[in-house]
Amino acid sequence: MKPTLIQKGHLGKAIRAKRMALKWTQKDVCYLTGLRQSQISRVEAGGRTSISALSKICDALSLDFRIKRDMKKRSLLSRCLGINN
């Protein structure tokens, strides 16, 4: 399966969509990750967070999270791909 490239600012929407597809609440994700609900909410809203927090969330949701450096744009892009779809 080819990875889906998620552009900056859309990762939170992809995470929320996966969580909703699993019929999980943000509190369910908190339980699995050890993160606070405010952190989960901030990520889903497109706010700033650490790579560590993103990694924990993606692991809990069975998403593969990778960072790719785009040499043309000289910016970081996030890759998030559903493994168990």
C-alpha positions, -999 to +999 in steps of 0.1 A: +000+000+000+014+034-010+017+058+019-007+088+020+011+121+024-006+144+048+003+180+043+011+203+072-021+214+090-041+183+079-025+157+102-049+165+131-079+160+108-065+126+097-060+116+133-095+127+143-110+108+114-092+076+123-103+079+160-139+085+150-138+055+126-127+034+156-156+049+176-131+060+203-133+091+225-103+114+231-103+099+266-098+064+251-067+077+233-055+093+265-058+060+283-037+043+256-011+070+253-007+085+288-013+120+273-038+146+286-071+151+268-061+187+261-030+174+241-052+151+220-077+179+214-048+203+204-034+178+179-068+171+163-073+209+160-040+213+142-021+228+171+015+223+179+028+193+198+059+172+201+069+144+177+068+121+207+031+129+214+023+124+177+041+091+177+022+079+207-012+089+192-004+073+159+007+041+176-025+040+196-046+044+165-025+019+145-013+046+122+023+046+107+038+080+114+069+092+096+086+126+090+099+133+056+121+162+047+110+178+015+143+190+000+126+212-025+105+231+000+130+227+028+102+219+052+090+189+072+060+170+060+042+143+080+032+109+067+004+091+083-009+059+068-036+035+081-021+001+085-052-018+097-079-003+073 
